[in-house]
Amino acid sequence: MRNRYVLLADAVVISCAALGAFVIYFGWLFFQFRPEFLPFLAVALLVKLVVFYWCGLYRRYWRYASISDLLLVALAWGAGAVAMSLLVAVALWVGWIQEFSRATLVIDSLLTLLAVGAIRLSIRVFYDPGVKTQPRWPFSQGEETARKRVLVVGAGDAGMIVVREMQRNPQLRMDAVAFLDDDPEKLGKRIYEVPVLGNTGSLKQVARNQSIEGVIISMPTAPGASVREVVETCHNLGLRSQTMPGVFELLDGKVSLSQLRRVEITDLLRRSQVATSVMSSRYVTNQTVLVTGAGGSIGSELCRQVAFSRPAKLVMLGHGENSLFKAHANLTKTFPDVPIHVAIADIRNQARIEQIFRKFDPKIVFHAAAHKHVHLMEENFQEAISNNVGGTGILVETSLKANTERFVAISTDKAVSPNGFMGVSKRIASHIVRDAGRQSGRLYTVVRFGNVLGSRGSVVPFFKEQIARGGPVTITHPKMKRYFMTIAEAVHLVMEAGGISKGGELFVLNMGEPIRIVDLVEDLIRLSGLRKDQIPIVVTGVRPGEKLEESLWESGAEVQVTANPDILKVTEPEMPVDAFLEAKEALQQAAQKGDRLRVESILCDLVPTFTPSFNDPLSGDDQAAEA
């Protein structure tokens, strides 16, 4: 409905309100003895319409009116009532009118509020398909029966938005039949005319009684255990279940049916939401931020969450142009107002890195670039040293020269008591960053965590491919355990840790309990709609550089809880600074020569808890030379 028609409707009801006030107070024959009516009517029309226009009542799309719009109506009405009272008082004082009933003003104001509010409410109701009564003609019976009967698990804000969207979009052919929610206060209540029939434990009974055909899990803040219980019940009942993304994926808190997706392993393993400070990542706002490894899983998620905080400029630095192209395209589509630049470079190329820093002058650096595959780094130890150690050293040195204020490096639990080149190289890289923070007094810090679910090259996509092929799924050991966290949650905590840094700290994310890899595989098989006995699991043996279980910190480390219980401050034995400076050049030279034994010897001196794997100490080239 066009707002000019709303204005005309307001003019009519304002006139009716003025007339009604005089009739109610003075009776139908007030014209004979109340000459002030016509001047009052003219002033009411002029003043109230001007005030309503000034308050913005005619710049609203009333078919989508919300609570804030209704509050605006109340504000405009109050302003109009005050203006009318002041004008009447002035008219009495000047002598333009001899008398005026205050009761008439009150009645007029109340009638105006009711009438103006009713106009807008009627527009809202008329255009809302959720409250319209749809006639059911005989010929439309087939269309009605084609609608899918849906049960919504979670009657919070997300669940209400999901139901509302179903009601507003009949073309979705989904009928919300009932809610389930564990809040006893909601049991038996109706939300948007949809009843809350029980808690999540009653899913089986409600699904059968209500002939449910599908289940939507709308609990973005719920822990994975709660999601798992619902999913397993749906699986046993043969019902398809879909879910909303977790809270860390919904950066802006906006929920819609377009975000519905199949339940993933990340949903089953996510943890309870920890209340975090709204300002925890605001330190990137209006700053130039550079992210290394920006084309990778963690790097691209860092870019997404940084862009959400509205930096002055975001620089995506990486070596692979294809992954950077894809990540950049997604970000520019989601955040069109954020200046985003791509810098293709190898972090080991010092001249190129210095050129990028001179061009963009980043004040904050998130360092996510690294070689991370354990068994590949055992065969290519030279790359682990040159990239993870040498590349980090170049980035830190360049950041210090460029007066970069904050540097946050990503580390791994494989850096704890490492027995592979990947882990020990990350341990030394952590030392480089933290030592720079302590020596310079700048906010240079390290954040360590375990495996992230769904990252590029992680076990989850690999297992999914094997399951899709019908198996077998290969695991290295039935007792192998790993710490897992979703990418979005890990990055959220990384950014928060960067915000609380004082310089030189090692923060470790609270990863919860480690998960057996075989249990992870069985979950993936069930989520694929199969039974465990349909997909064989084959044990291939532990590879060089791997451990059955990882640790999050060294034995004897001092662990302190920060303001966020999911971020721990850990103090571990440090490398002697002088010894490290002397060994750094020797380490890189030995790696360049491919001298594995010399590299291992230097690493054992630098990191006493390092245990080299039992790999053949001679590379293929060295063996050929020996022959």
N, C-alpha and C positions, 0 to 999 in steps of 0.2 A: 504494500500500500504506500503510495507516494506521500511524502511528508506535507505537501500543500493541502492534501485532503485531511490529514491529521490536524493541521492548523485550523481549517474551516470547521472541523468537528469540535475542536476546542472552543472556537468562538461561539458555536451554538450552545455548548454545555455551560460555558461561563455565563451567557445570557440567561439560560434556564436556572442556573444556580442563584443568580441575583434575584430573578423573579421569584423563585421558590423561597428564598430567605424572607422577602417582604410578605409573601402570602402566608407563610408559616407563622410569622410573628404578628402581622397586622390584619390578616384575613384577606378575602378576595376583593374587598372594596377599598383597598389601601390607596388606589389612584385618587380617590376623592379628597384625601387629607395628607398624603405624603408626596409632596412635589419634588423631594430630593431623589426619587427613584431614577428618573431618566438621566440626570447628571451622574449618579452613582453607576448606572449601567454603562454609560459611555466611558467613564474613567476605568471601570473594572476591565472592560474589553481591551482598552489601550494598554493599561499598566500590566495586566497579567500576561497578555500575549507577548509584550516586549520582554518581560522578565523570563517567560518560558523560552523565548528565542535566545535570549542572552545566556541562559543556563544550558543551552544545547539540546533542548527537547525535540527540535526539528532537524537534528543532525544524527538521529539514531535510526537503526534498522530494527523496528519494533517487532518484527516477526521472529527475531532471535533475541528478544529481551531477556536480561538476566537480573539477578538481585541488585547488581550495581546500577542498572538502569532504573529499577524501581526506587532505589535510594535517591537517584538524581531527580525523579519525579517529586519525591517528598521534599527535597531541598528547594526545587523551583517553586513548589506550592508554598513552602514556608516563607521564601523571599517575597512571593506575590502577596501573601497575607500581611506581612510586615509593611510592605510598600503601601498597600491599601489603608492600613491603620494609620500610618503617618500622614497620608494625604487627607484622610477624613479629619484628623486632629488639626492639621494646618487650616483646612477649610472652616472648621468651627472657630479657630482662633482669629482668623482674618475676618470672619463674619460673612463668608460666602453662603453658608447655611446656618440656620438658627439652632437646629438640633439634629442628632442622629443617634439611633439606637445601637449600642454596643453589641447587643444580642444578635442584631441583624448581621453585623460583621462576622461574628462567630459562625452563625448558621451558613452564611455565604461561603466562608472558607471551607467548612466541612463538606458542603455539597460540591464545591469545586474539586476538592481532593478526590472524593468518591467518583465523580464523573470523569475527570481527566485520567485517573488510574484505571477506571473501567474501560475506557477507549483503548488504552494500550494493552491491557490484559486480554481484551477480546481479539485484538489483532494477533497477539501471541498464540492464543488458543486456536483461532481460525486456521492459522498456517502450520500448526503442530500436528503432524500425522499420528503422533503417539496418543493423542487424546480424541482424535476423530472417531466416530462410530462408522465402521465400514459395513455397508449392507451386504448380506450374503445371499446372492441370488442362486437359484438352482444351477445355472450354467457355470457359476464360478466355483462350484464345489471341488472340482478337480484341482483348481489352483490353490484352494485352501489346504487340501490334503498334501499338496506338494511341499508345503512349508516345513522346514526342519525344526523339530522340537529340541530346544537347547536348554541345558542346565548350566547355570553360571555359578562357579565355585568362588566365593569371595564377594561379599556385599559391601565392600568399601567403596572409595571414590572411583577406583578403576572399574569395578563391577557395575556401578551405576552408570558410568559413561558408556560401557559396552552395551548395556540394555537400552539406554536411551538412543544409541545409534541404530540399534536393530529396529526400534519403533519408528524412527524417523526415516528409515530407508527400507521400505517394504520389498524393494527389488532384491534385497539380500536373501529373501525367502527363509528367514530365521525367526522363530518365535521363542522368546525367553519365557520358559514355563515356570521356572522357580530359581531361587537363590539357595545356596548353602553357605553358612558362615559359622565360625566357632565363637562368635560373640553372643552370649546368652541374651543380651539386651535386644538383639535384632530378631530373635526367634519368634515366629508368629506374626511379625510385622509385614507390611506390604511396602515395597519401594517401587515407585512408578507402576503401581498396580501389579507388581510381580511379588508373590509371597516368598518369605524366607521359611522354608519347610524343615530345616534341620541343620546340624553341623556337618563337617566333612566326613565324620564317621558314619553318617547315615546315607552316604552316596549310593550304595548298592540298593537299599530299600526304596529311596526316592526315585532312582532311575527306573526301577521296575514298575513302581506304582504309577508313574507319570509317563510311561512309554517314551523315555528320553532317547534321542537319536545321536546326540553329540554333547560334549562337555567342553566348556571354555573355562580355563583356569585364569582368573583375574586377580592374582595375588602377587604383584611385583615386588613386595617387600618380604614375602614369606621365605623361610629357609628351604633349602633343597629337600630336607627330610619330609616337609609337609607336601611339597610338590610330588615327591616320589610316591607317597601314600596314595594320593589321588590318581596318579598315572597307573599304578599297579592295579588299583580297583577297576579303572576304566579298561585296562588290558584284559582283566579276567572277565569282564562283562561284554567284551567285544565292542566297546564304544570307542569312537575316535575322539581323542583329546587334543585341544589346542591351548596355547598359553600366550599371555602377554609377556613381553621382555622383562627382565629383571630391572630393579630400580636403578642400577648403575648404567644400564643401556638407555634408559629414559632420561637423558640429561635434563631436558626441559620440563619433565613431568607430564607431558602431553600423552594422552592415551586415546587410541582409536582402533576400530576393527581392522584397519589396514595393516596394523602391526601384529596381528595374530599370526602365529606360526606353529609348526609342529614342535612338540616338546623335544628339547635337545639335552644332551648329557650335561651341558652347563647349567640347565635348570635344576637337575637332580642334585648337583653338587654345590650350588650356591649356598651361602650362609646367611644367618640373620643379619638384617641391616643394622649397622651401627650409626647412631646419630652423629653426624659430622657438622663441623662449623660451616655455615654458608660462605664465610670469608676465606675458607682454607685454601682455595686455589685462585683467589682474586689477585694475588700478587702478579699474575701474568697479564692482567687487564692493562691495556694501553702500553704494553712493553713489546719490544721486538724479541721474538722467541725463535730459537733454532732447534730443530729436532733432527738428530742423526738417526740413520736407519729408518727413515720416515716411510719407506715403502714396505717395511715388514709389518707383522701383525701388531706387535707392541708399539712400534713407532707410529703407525697409522692411527692407532687408537689414541696415542698421546696427542697427535695432531688434532684429532676430532675433539677431544676434551679441552685442549688449549684453545681451539677456535671458538668453542662454546663460551669461553670466558672473555672473548673479544679482545685479543691482543692488538697492538698497533700494527703489527706485521708478523706473519708466520713464515718461516723459511724451512722448507722440507729438503733436507740433505740426505742423499743416498747414492748408491752406486748402480742400482738396477733401474734403467729408464722405464721399463714396462710397468713394474710395480708402482713406481712413482707417478707415472701417467695416470694409472687407474685410481690411486689414492687421491691425487690432486683433483681429478674430475669429480669424484664423489664429494670432496670437501667444498669445492667451489659451488656445487649445486646446493649443498645443505647450508653453507654460510656464504652467500653471495656478497655480503657487505664486508667480509674480512679480507684484507690484502694478503694473498697467499702466493709465495714464490717457490720455485723448484730449483735446487742447486745440485747438479749431478757431479759427484766427486768421490774419490777414494780417500778415506780419512788418513791414509798413509802418505798421501801426496801433500807435503807440508806447504809448498808454494801455492797450490790451489786452495788449500784450507785458509791460509792467510789472506788470499785474495777475496774469498767469500766473506770473511770476517770484516775486511776493510769496506766491502761494498754494503753490507747490511748492518754492521755494528750491533750484533745481538747482545742483549743484556741478560738473557736467560738461555741456558743450553740444557736440553734433555738428551743424554747420550745413550741411545739404544742400539747403536750399530755394533755388531759383534758376530764372530763365528761361534755357533752354539751346538753343533752336532758333535757329541762326544766321540763316537767311533771314527768319524771322518777326521777329526783333529788328531787322533792317534796316528793316523796314516799320513797326515799333513801337518805335523807339529810346527813346521816353519811358518805356516800361515797363522796358526794360533798365536804364536809369539809376535809376528810382525803386525798383525791386525789388532788383536785384543790388547796387547801390551804397547807396541809401537804406535799404533793409531790413537789409542787413548792418550799416550804421552804427548803426541802432537796436538791433539785437541785441547788438552789442559794447558799446555805451554802457550798456544795461540790465544786461548781465552784469557789467560793472565795478562798477556801483552795488550789485548784489546779492551782490558778493563771490564770484562764480563762479570756481572755482579753475582750471578747464581749459576751453579753447575750441578745437575742432578744426574748421576750415573746409575744405570741398571746393572745389578749383579745377580748372581744365581746361588742356590744352595749347593751347587756342585763345587763352589769355591771353598767349602768347608771340608777340612781333611781330604783334599783332592787326591785322586789317584789317576788322573788323566790330564792331558795338556789343556783341554778346554777349561776345566775347573781351575787349575793353578794359574793359567793366564788371566782369568777373570779375577782371581785373588790379587794378583800383582796390579792389575788395572785399578782395582778398588783402592789399593794402597796409594797409587799415584794421585788419584783424585782427592782422597782424604788428607794426604800429606800437603797437597797444594792448599787445601782449605785451612789447615792448621798454620802453615807458614805465612800465608797471605792475609789471614783474617777474613777471607771472603766466604760466602755461603756455598761452599763446595761440599757435596755430600754424596753418599752412596746408599741405595736402597736395594736390599737383597730379598728375593723370594724364590719359591719353587717353580714348578711347571705351571704353564697357563693352558687352559683348555681351548682347543680349536685354533691354536696359532699355526702359522704356515710351517709345515714340516714336523708338526707334533704327532704323537701317536694316534690321536683320535681320528683325523682324516684317513690315516693309513689303515687303521682298524676298520673304518667304515667301508673303504674300498674292498678290503678282503671279505667283509660280510656280504657286500653287494654281489661279489663274484661267487658266493656260496661257500666261502672258506677254502682252506682252513685259516684261522687267525693265529698268527705267530707271536708268541711272547717269549722273553728270554729266560724267565724263571718264575715258577708258580708262587714264590714267596716275595717277589720283588714288590716294593711299595714306593710310592712317590707322593709328594705334596702337590695338591692341585688348587688352582684358583681361576676364576673366569678372567678373561683379558680386561674387560671393562672395570671390574672391581679392583684388580691389581693396579691398573693405571690411575684410577681414582685415588687410591692410597699413595701411590708414588707422588702424585701432584700434591697431596696433602702433606706428605713427609717433606717435600721440598719447601713447603711453606713454613714449617716449624723448625727448619734447620738453623743452627747457630754457626755452622762451619766445622767440617772435619768429622762429622758423625757417621756411624754405620747404623742405618735403620733396617730392621728386619720385619717383614710383614707377618702377622700372626696367621699361619696357614691352616690352623686347625689340626686334625688328625690325618696322618698319611693314609692313602688309599691303596689297596692291593690292585695291581694292574689286572689281574684275572677278574676281579670284581667289576672293574671298569668295562672290560670286554663283555661280561655277561649283561651289564646294563645296556650297552650299545646293541647287543643282539635282541634284547627285549624291546627296545625302542624301535627296532627295525621291523617289529611285528612277528618275530620268529621265536622259537623255543631254543633253550640252550642245547638240547640234544640234536638240533638241526644243523648247527655250525660247529665243526670240530675245532679244538684249540690245541695247537702244537707248541711244545717247548723247544726252543732252538739253542739255548745256552747263553750265559752272560758274556757280553763282548768286552774287549779290552777298554779300560777306562771307566767301566760301569760298576756301581755298587748295588747291593740288594736294597739298602735303605740309605736315604740322605739325611743329613742333619742341617739345622738352620743356623747353628753357631758352634764354635769350637768348645771342647770340654773345658770347664773352668771359666768360661766367659761370664761377664757381669751383664745381667739383663734388667732393664728398667722399662716400666710401662709409661707411655706418654699419655697426653690428654685423650688420645684415641686408643682404646685397648687393642685395636688391630694393628697398631704401629708400635714396635718395640725398639728401644735404643740399646744397642749391644756394644759392649767394650771387650775386644779380644786382644791377645798379645800382638804387639806391633813388630814390624821388621825394623832393625836398626837403620836409621836414615843413611849413615855413612856407608854401611855395607851395601845398601841398595844402590846408592849412586855409583859405587865402584863396580857393582855386578851388572848394572843395566846395560852398559855398552858391550860388555863381554857376552851377555846373554843374547843380544841381538846379532852380534857378529857370529856366534856359534850357530844360531838359527839360520843365518844366511848361508853358512857353509854346509848346512845339513848335518852337523855333528850332534846326533841325538844324545849320545852318552855325555858329552860336555854340557849340553842344555839341561839334561836331567840332573847333573851334578850341581850346577849353579842354582837350579830351582830348589833342590833339596836344602841347600844352604840358606836360601831366602825364605822358604816356607818349610819349617821343620816337620809339619804334619803331612807334607806331600809324599805320596807313595807311588812311584812310577809303575805303570802297568807292565805286565809280562809280555810285552810285544817284542818281536825281533828287533834288536837295537840297530840293525843295518837296514837302510832303505834299499829299494831295488837298485838304484844307481850305485850305492856303496858296495852291494854284493857283486855287481858286475865288475867293479874296479878291483875287488879282492880276487876274483877269479882270474 
